[in-house]
Amino acid sequence: MIDADFKFFEELLRRESGLSITQEKIYLLESRLLPVAGRFKLQGLPGVVTRLRETRDADLTRAVVEAMTTNETSFFRDNLPFQRLKEDILPAFIESRAAQKSLRIWSAACSSGQEAYSIAMLLKEYGPRLTGWKFEILATDLSQDILAQAMAGGYSQFEVQRGLPIQMLIRYFTQQGDKWTVKQELKDMVSFKPANLLTDTPQFGQFDIVFCRNVLIYFDLQTKEKVLRALKGSLRQDGILFLGGAETVIGITDTFKSHPDVKGIYVRDDSTFAAAKKAI
């Protein structure tokens, strides 16, 4: 790949998705985008660049971005965040929101939906204790194709075996051939919408809990700071932000502060800390 074509893809991906790629990832560009070129009947990656330079084809742009987006996820991924959510965070919010009886949770960059459905299952496990409560779980992703999979709620045997307890599989899924499908009662708890973290965050209002895990690792420093600043505006003053275990705000922004004892959990720098103190 010539330098000019690499530079074109580098700038397009950063502008459209925040994704940061380096020369070492040329092999990834080629392996993921050659099928896109074939689908659009273009002559390899130079053909993709030429088409986009000449027409700014929106469908082709979306296909390029979606092909380069990593959609790795699993049910109850890494487990500890969900353990903290179940044992500490949710009980604290149930107490602090007792009058309103409502809770808004956002699963940002939700991929194929396992994170959002994992959260829904934890809420269902509380049973009668949450009678009368209103829960809104918003799950968003840049990729409309992956969102279609998430909304369908169908998973392979391999996917349900990755982190999903057998009791929950039996309780919240139905088997259809070699697929396991999320039951409607769980689907009704989650709203899936397309969204770009770089531009669409303000439209969703504020949340009590935001999951934005294993996303920042794909961004450059400037983009990380921009996204975190937007997430602060999306989090209520006593809200909780979950990042991935390998992610941090240190050296990036002072809009959040981490909890000293629980890795991956953050609050706003101006947090009232009412729920957070009880939770962690």
Secondary structure, 3 states (H helix, E strand, C coil): CCHHHHHHHHHHHHHHHCECCCHHHHHHHHHHHHHHHHHCCCCHHHHHHHHHHHHCCHHHHHHHHHHHCCCCCCCCCCCHHHHHHHHHHHHHHHHHCCCCCEEEEEECCCCCCHHHHHHHHHHHHCHHHHCCCEEEEEEEECCHHHHHHHHHCEEEHHHHHCCCCHHHHHHHEEEECCEEEECHHHHCCEEEEECCCCCCHHHHCCEEEEECCCCHHHECHHHHHHHHHHHHHHEEEEEEEECCCCCCCCCCCCCEEECCCCCCEEEECCCCCHHHHHHC
